[in-house]
Amino acid sequence: MEEQHRKNLLVLYASQTGNALDAAERIAREAERRSCPLTLLSLDQYQPSMLPHEEAVIFVVSTTGQGDTPDSMKVFWKYLLQRSLSQHWLKGTLYAVFGLGDSSYQKYNFVAKKLDKRLMDLGGTAIIERGLGDDQHPSGYEGSLDPWMSSLWGMLNIIKPEFFPNGPDVVIQDKVLIDQPKVQITYHNIENVDSSFSTASDLTNLDIQIGSARSMHPGKLSSDKCRPDCFLKMVRNLPLTRPNGGKDVRHFEFEFVSNAIEYDTGDVLEILPGQESASVDAFIRRCNLDPDSFITVNPRQMDGITDSNSRVPNFCGVHDGYSFSFPSTVMSFFATAEHERERLQYFASPEGRDDLYQYNQKERRTVLEVLEDFSSVQMPFEWLVQLVPPLKRRAFSISSSHLAHPNQVHLTVDVVSWTTPYKRKKKGLCSSWLAALDPQDVIYIPSWIHKGGLPTPPPSLPLVLVGPGTGCAPFRGFVEERALQSETNSVAPIIFFFGCRNEDIDFLYRDFWLTHSQNNGVLSEAKGGGFYVAFSRDQPQKVYVQHKMREQSQRIWNLLAQGAAIYIAGSSTKMPADVTSAFEDIVSKENEVSREDAARWIRSLEKHGRFHVEAWS
């Protein structure tokens, strides 16, 4: 009876790319190993009005963009900001916050910091000081998570000893916890599946179902928001850069398979990619799976209770695969070679955390590569399905206008490739998968559309746009839409600053920009706008967009004085800070004010919704 009435520790997470989910699951696993009863939920699954009734809550939240909350946290955060909530609303509620961020960004872990402050302002009691995970740490966010968790369990045991019946240091062996997987897999022969589908329409629906199944993962997705908004088919795959020029940037055009989804300029398209067929085939062989089977994944019935967070059933082809990311916990128990078992146990220990980070995250190893490195590991497929994180969606700024392309959506994608610290050649999973697609093939791509960091500007709003490299993507949609609007109404001018390395190699959408900057186009100086390009490598001294901005100082100030909004998009390294600094220089020079006053003026633009940044790493 005491077990039934004990209140659970609640772990709430808000994740945009999946890292906060991984961290929250790690916290939940460690709590479970200490016999602590708990509930794990995404913030969009939780009713915020229940917060005062919780005894102890652990928040794990990431920061996206330029200090933005993840999509799954927006409703919760809006609720917490209500003025009707008193400073005693959370009196008696214990909480702890762990944030995930990147210290190379100006608003490092901004969401965790403001959540911590708001919970305190509402009367909550912090169990321990907030933890801040940093992608720049040699061990990633786990470098901060491990010591933070150790402090959490110790302090929570002092405040709520009932959570730890055996104390915070008595840990259940993983062998006990892995007695049975939480999922059950049923295999179906493809001949039996085919017999159920007699028409081309049926088979098309089956393809879409399989695509939909690729977006699901047992026990992790429970909201309809996790179902794709639409399915897309690629109809154009166009290289934008010169071959052998050192970069490969593509223009992709997709058509909606079913009903078209309306979107606005500045929106973001998320794609769930497939896998390279050779890697999938190798994974199937390594796991001794039947490549011609379909599988259903169901929560295992445990004492008459079903995990309500699971999707039932999940139906997909074995070839659709699962994400290749290191499940860093129980592999050692399935290793038959002693040296491999010892190595895996070392990786799972606090002492081996840095080496694990170097081996896995720094080298970006896939689960297939790990299984090949540890060839004696014979992990049941149910455990792989349960432990391996789901394949993450990749987000891209939409580079088209729905007004111009009502049944299409376009993307501008840099096909990513790099060399790891151990000189291994790697390539981006999603970008390389998209680049390899043939528009003649029938591939249905699960996709989601949501708001990004760049709100859609009204046609009457003057714009100063800065988008070097693939940062030009959203602004192609802006210009495309405003050009159409100008055919029937008067529109405000646009100044656009673009940057690339070489005019002959990676001048993305050259003809498009030049067309709109001539003959009274929306980017023409005759219409009060302008188009200016910085080619950084075409002369001995490097020239960047901020240099071109300073050359057009008066033109920029004239538009800002008319109420123009500033939009910046592109790499999150130094560019946003350098461009912002250039704007401050321009305001200081043209308005004849101090640099400090100019910086305050730019900050006031941001406060009033006239300064927007969307940056990515």
WOKAPE-V33334 format. One record per residue. N is the residue number from 1. OMEGA is omega in degrees with one decimal (NA if undefined). D_CENTER is the distance of its C-alpha to the mean C-alpha in Angstrom with 2 decimals. Layout:
n;omega;d_center
N;OMEGA;D_CENTER
N;OMEGA;D_CENTER
//
This chain:
n;omega;d_center
1;179.6;42.67
2;179.2;41.23
3;-176.7;38.13
4;-175.1;37.68
5;-179.4;37.95
6;179.0;35.80
7;-177.3;32.75
8;164.1;29.36
9;-179.2;26.92
10;176.3;23.87
11;-179.4;20.36
12;-179.0;17.75
13;173.9;14.02
14;-172.8;11.19
15;176.3;7.69
16;-178.2;4.40
17;177.7;2.83
18;-178.0;6.64
19;179.1;8.41
20;175.3;10.20
21;178.8;11.28
22;-179.6;12.67
23;179.7;14.45
24;178.6;15.80
25;177.4;17.13
26;176.4;18.74
27;-179.9;20.44
28;178.9;21.56
29;-179.3;22.99
30;175.8;24.87
31;179.6;26.24
32;178.9;27.36
33;178.4;29.13
34;178.1;31.04
35;-179.6;32.16
36;178.3;30.24
37;-175.0;29.66
38;172.2;26.18
39;-179.4;23.85
40;-177.3;20.08
41;167.5;18.17
42;-177.2;14.98
43;178.6;15.99
44;173.2;16.09
45;-170.2;18.61
46;177.5;20.79
47;-173.2;23.66
48;179.6;23.68
49;-179.3;27.46
50;-173.1;27.94
51;-179.7;26.69
52;-178.0;30.28
53;179.0;31.43
54;177.9;29.22
55;-178.4;30.86
56;-176.9;27.92
57;174.0;24.18
58;178.1;21.47
59;175.1;18.28
60;-171.4;15.11
61;176.1;12.62
62;174.3;9.82
63;-178.6;10.18
64;176.0;7.96
65;-179.4;9.72
66;177.8;13.37
67;-176.2;13.79
68;174.9;12.21
69;173.6;11.77
70;-178.8;8.85
71;-176.3;10.12
72;-177.6;11.68
73;-169.7;13.66
74;-179.9;15.17
75;179.3;18.25
76;-177.8;18.95
77;178.3;18.85
78;178.1;21.06
79;-178.0;23.45
80;-177.5;23.76
81;179.5;24.71
82;-179.9;27.71
83;-177.7;30.90
84;179.7;32.84
85;-175.5;31.32
86;179.8;33.88
87;176.9;33.64
88;-174.0;34.91
89;-178.0;32.50
90;178.3;30.82
91;179.8;34.09
92;179.4;34.30
93;178.0;30.60
94;178.9;29.21
95;172.1;25.62
96;-177.2;23.48
97;170.6;20.13
98;-177.8;17.79
99;175.5;14.99
100;-178.0;12.22
101;-177.7;12.06
102;-173.6;13.27
103;175.0;16.93
104;177.0;16.88
105;-178.6;15.48
106;-178.9;18.29
107;-177.7;16.91
108;177.4;16.09
109;-175.8;15.08
110;-177.3;16.43
111;179.1;15.12
112;-178.8;16.76
113;-177.9;19.83
114;175.4;20.40
115;179.1;19.87
116;-179.2;22.38
117;-178.4;24.79
118;178.1;24.67
119;177.9;25.33
120;179.5;28.19
121;-179.2;29.55
122;174.5;29.75
123;178.3;31.90
124;180.0;29.58
125;-179.5;30.63
126;177.8;28.27
127;174.9;28.93
128;176.9;27.90
129;-178.6;26.38
130;175.7;22.61
131;-177.8;20.74
132;176.8;18.28
133;-174.2;16.16
134;177.2;15.72
135;-178.3;13.80
136;178.4;17.02
137;179.3;19.25
138;178.0;21.01
139;-178.8;19.69
140;-177.3;16.19
141;-178.5;15.50
142;176.4;18.06
143;176.2;20.73
144;-175.0;20.70
145;-177.0;19.86
146;179.1;23.01
147;179.0;25.60
148;178.4;23.98
149;179.4;24.29
150;177.7;27.82
151;-178.9;28.80
152;-177.4;27.21
153;-179.8;29.27
154;-178.8;32.40
155;179.3;32.28
156;178.2;31.28
157;177.7;34.21
158;-175.6;36.55
159;-176.9;35.47
160;-176.5;34.91
161;-179.4;36.83
162;177.5;36.85
163;-175.8;33.22
164;-175.6;34.45
165;-179.7;37.73
166;-177.4;38.25
167;-174.7;36.77
168;-176.4;33.43
169;177.6;34.59
170;-172.2;35.78
171;175.3;33.02
172;177.9;33.33
173;-179.6;33.28
174;179.6;30.37
175;178.4;33.10
176;-176.9;33.86
177;-177.8;30.31
178;179.5;29.85
179;178.7;33.04
180;174.9;31.35
181;-178.2;27.84
182;178.4;26.44
183;177.7;25.96
184;-176.3;28.70
185;175.2;28.49
186;-179.1;31.05
187;179.3;31.76
188;177.4;33.17
189;-174.8;35.21
190;179.8;34.11
191;178.7;37.74
192;177.8;37.75
193;-178.4;34.47
194;-176.6;35.84
195;-179.4;39.00
196;-175.7;37.17
197;-172.9;36.04
198;-176.0;38.93
199;177.9;37.71
200;178.7;35.29
201;178.2;33.58
202;-178.2;33.20
203;175.4;31.63
204;177.8;29.20
205;178.0;28.19
206;177.4;27.88
207;-179.7;25.54
208;177.3;23.32
209;179.7;23.62
210;176.7;22.59
211;178.8;19.54
212;-179.6;18.77
213;178.3;19.45
214;-177.4;16.81
215;-174.5;14.24
216;175.7;16.02
217;-173.6;16.50
218;173.1;19.47
219;-175.5;19.29
220;-178.1;15.59
221;-177.4;15.26
222;-176.6;18.00
223;176.0;17.27
224;176.7;18.11
225;-179.4;14.84
226;172.8;13.46
227;-178.9;16.04
228;173.6;15.28
229;-176.2;16.54
230;171.9;18.29
231;-176.2;19.10
232;172.4;19.48
233;179.4;21.97
234;177.8;21.96
235;177.7;25.21
236;179.8;24.97
237;-169.9;23.65
238;173.5;25.11
239;178.4;24.98
240;-177.1;25.02
241;-179.4;26.10
242;178.9;29.41
243;178.2;29.62
244;179.4;29.91
245;178.8;28.84
246;177.1;26.24
247;175.9;23.20
248;178.3;22.10
249;-175.9;20.42
250;169.1;20.58
251;179.8;21.09
252;172.7;20.05
253;-179.0;21.64
254;171.9;20.92
255;176.6;23.19
256;-178.1;22.54
257;179.6;24.21
258;178.6;25.38
259;177.8;25.57
260;177.8;23.89
261;177.2;21.18
262;176.1;21.83
263;179.4;19.26
264;173.2;19.84
265;-176.0;19.55
266;178.6;16.58
267;-177.7;14.38
268;175.4;11.09
269;174.6;11.17
270;-178.2;8.65
271;170.9;10.50
272;-173.8;11.14
273;170.0;13.20
274;-178.9;16.49
275;172.4;18.10
276;-172.0;20.83
277;-179.7;24.03
278;178.6;25.82
279;178.7;23.24
280;179.3;23.28
281;178.9;27.09
282;178.4;27.29
283;179.5;25.12
284;178.7;27.42
285;-178.3;30.45
286;-177.9;29.28
287;178.8;28.72
288;-179.7;31.93
289;176.3;30.42
290;-176.6;32.14
291;-177.9;30.26
292;-179.5;32.08
293;162.3;31.01
294;-178.2;28.73
295;167.9;27.54
296;179.9;26.96
297;-178.8;25.05
298;170.8;26.51
299;178.2;26.44
300;177.1;29.59
301;-179.2;32.31
302;179.1;33.04
303;177.5;36.33
304;-178.9;35.98
305;177.3;32.59
306;176.6;29.49
307;-175.3;25.97
308;-179.7;25.10
309;-175.5;21.35
310;172.7;21.67
311;-175.7;21.72
312;-15.1;25.22
313;170.9;25.79
314;-171.8;22.99
315;-179.6;24.67
316;176.2;23.57
317;177.0;25.20
318;-179.1;25.33
319;-179.7;24.32
320;166.9;20.91
321;177.0;20.07
322;-175.9;17.41
323;-179.5;14.63
324;179.6;16.36
325;-169.4;15.33
326;169.7;18.11
327;-164.0;19.42
328;-177.5;21.14
329;-164.2;23.66
330;-179.2;26.40
331;-175.4;26.79
332;-177.6;29.82
333;178.5;31.74
334;177.8;31.64
335;179.9;32.77
336;177.3;36.49
337;-174.0;36.97
338;-176.8;37.75
339;177.2;36.25
340;178.3;32.90
341;-179.7;33.00
342;179.8;33.79
343;179.8;31.02
344;177.2;28.39
345;176.5;29.95
346;177.7;29.82
347;-177.5;26.08
348;-177.4;25.65
349;175.7;27.83
350;-179.0;27.05
351;-176.9;29.27
352;-174.9;27.24
353;-179.0;23.79
354;179.1;23.93
355;176.5;25.27
356;179.7;22.64
357;178.5;19.93
358;-178.2;21.96
359;-170.6;22.60
360;-174.0;19.19
361;-177.8;16.21
362;-179.7;18.19
363;178.8;19.52
364;-179.1;16.37
365;176.0;18.79
366;176.3;18.22
367;177.3;19.93
368;179.7;22.53
369;179.0;23.33
370;179.2;23.64
371;176.9;25.88
372;176.5;27.94
373;-179.7;28.32
374;-169.5;29.48
375;-179.4;31.64
376;-179.9;33.61
377;177.2;30.71
378;-176.7;31.44
379;176.1;28.77
380;-174.8;29.34
381;177.5;26.77
382;-179.4;26.28
383;175.6;25.03
384;179.7;22.59
385;-177.1;21.19
386;-170.1;21.03
387;-176.6;19.77
388;179.7;17.29
389;179.4;13.68
390;175.4;12.57
391;-174.7;11.07
392;174.9;7.31
393;177.2;6.64
394;-175.9;6.21
395;178.5;6.39
396;173.8;9.84
397;178.4;12.35
398;-175.7;15.22
399;178.7;18.37
400;175.0;21.03
401;177.1;23.02
402;177.4;23.53
403;-179.6;27.02
404;-176.5;27.74
405;-172.5;26.07
406;-179.3;26.32
407;-176.6;25.49
408;169.6;22.92
409;-176.7;19.55
410;176.3;19.14
411;172.9;16.52
412;-167.3;17.21
413;172.0;15.52
414;179.2;16.39
415;-167.7;17.17
416;171.2;16.04
417;-178.8;18.67
418;176.9;19.82
419;-177.3;22.35
420;178.2;21.62
421;178.1;23.91
422;172.8;26.16
423;175.2;26.44
424;179.3;24.57
425;179.3;23.27
426;176.7;19.65
427;-179.7;17.58
428;-174.1;14.04
429;-173.1;13.72
430;-176.0;12.37
431;-179.6;14.26
432;177.1;17.37
433;177.5;17.38
434;-177.9;17.35
435;-178.7;19.97
436;-178.4;22.14
437;174.6;22.32
438;179.9;25.74
439;178.0;26.01
440;-180.0;29.15
441;178.8;27.37
442;178.2;26.41
443;178.2;22.78
444;-172.0;21.00
445;176.3;17.24
446;-173.6;15.33
447;178.2;13.39
448;176.9;12.12
449;178.1;12.94
450;-180.0;12.13
451;175.6;13.13
452;-178.5;11.56
453;-177.0;13.28
454;-179.8;16.32
455;-179.7;18.74
456;-179.4;21.19
457;173.4;24.39
458;-176.2;27.76
459;-178.6;30.20
460;-176.0;32.50
461;174.1;30.09
462;-174.6;30.72
463;166.9;27.67
464;-173.9;27.15
465;175.8;24.16
466;-176.5;22.97
467;176.8;20.66
468;178.6;21.46
469;179.2;20.23
470;172.0;17.44
471;177.6;17.11
472;-171.9;19.94
473;-177.9;17.85
474;-176.1;17.63
475;170.1;21.17
476;176.6;22.58
477;178.4;21.87
478;-176.2;23.41
479;179.2;26.50
480;-177.7;26.85
481;-178.4;26.94
482;176.7;29.23
483;177.1;31.57
484;179.2;32.04
485;-177.5;32.61
486;-179.9;35.18
487;-177.1;37.31
488;-177.8;38.33
489;173.6;37.71
490;-178.0;37.78
491;179.2;34.44
492;-177.6;33.53
493;177.3;33.15
494;167.8;30.07
495;-177.5;30.03
496;176.4;27.37
497;-179.8;26.95
498;178.6;25.44
499;174.6;25.40
500;-177.3;25.44
501;-173.8;27.44
502;-179.5;30.31
503;-175.4;31.81
504;-174.2;32.78
505;-172.6;29.64
506;173.5;26.37
507;-173.0;27.56
508;177.1;24.90
509;-176.7;26.46
510;-176.1;29.68
511;-179.2;31.96
512;-177.5;29.74
513;-177.4;29.70
514;177.8;33.37
515;-177.2;34.45
516;178.0;33.00
517;-179.7;34.45
518;173.4;37.95
519;177.7;40.53
520;175.4;39.48
521;-174.6;35.85
522;176.9;33.22
523;-175.1;32.47
524;175.8;36.17
525;178.5;38.01
526;179.1;40.72
527;179.3;38.38
528;-178.8;37.40
529;179.4;34.16
530;176.8;33.53
531;-173.9;31.49
532;-174.6;31.45
533;173.8;30.06
534;174.1;29.77
535;-168.6;30.38
536;-173.8;29.65
537;-176.8;31.54
538;178.3;34.43
539;-176.3;36.74
540;-179.2;37.65
541;-176.3;35.91
542;179.0;32.19
543;-179.0;31.47
544;-176.5;28.11
545;-178.7;27.12
546;176.4;28.30
547;178.4;31.72
548;177.6;31.99
549;-178.6;31.00
550;175.9;33.85
551;-178.7;36.19
552;-174.4;35.46
553;-176.2;35.68
554;179.4;38.22
555;177.8;36.57
556;-177.8;33.27
557;178.5;35.23
558;179.0;37.21
559;178.8;34.16
560;178.6;32.68
561;177.2;36.12
562;177.8;35.94
563;-178.2;32.80
564;173.6;30.17
565;178.9;26.45
566;176.1;24.43
567;178.9;21.10
568;178.2;19.36
569;177.7;16.52
570;-175.6;15.70
571;-177.1;15.18
572;-177.3;14.32
573;-178.9;17.23
574;-170.3;20.59
575;-177.3;20.50
576;-179.8;19.46
577;-180.0;22.00
578;179.7;24.65
579;177.4;24.42
580;177.8;24.62
581;177.9;27.60
582;176.6;29.21
583;178.9;29.01
584;177.2;30.68
585;-178.1;33.35
586;179.3;34.03
587;179.8;34.43
588;-177.8;36.65
589;-172.1;38.80
590;-179.2;39.22
591;177.8;39.62
592;176.7;41.70
593;179.6;39.94
594;178.1;38.87
595;179.5;35.55
596;178.3;34.72
597;178.1;35.60
598;178.4;33.53
599;177.4;30.44
600;-179.7;31.18
601;177.7;31.64
602;178.2;28.20
603;178.2;26.69
604;174.4;28.71
605;179.3;27.17
606;-179.4;23.69
607;-177.4;25.24
608;173.8;26.83
609;180.0;23.84
610;177.9;25.06
611;-173.5;22.68
612;179.0;19.03
613;170.2;16.51
614;-175.7;13.20
615;-179.5;12.37
616;-178.2;10.01
617;NA;10.95
//
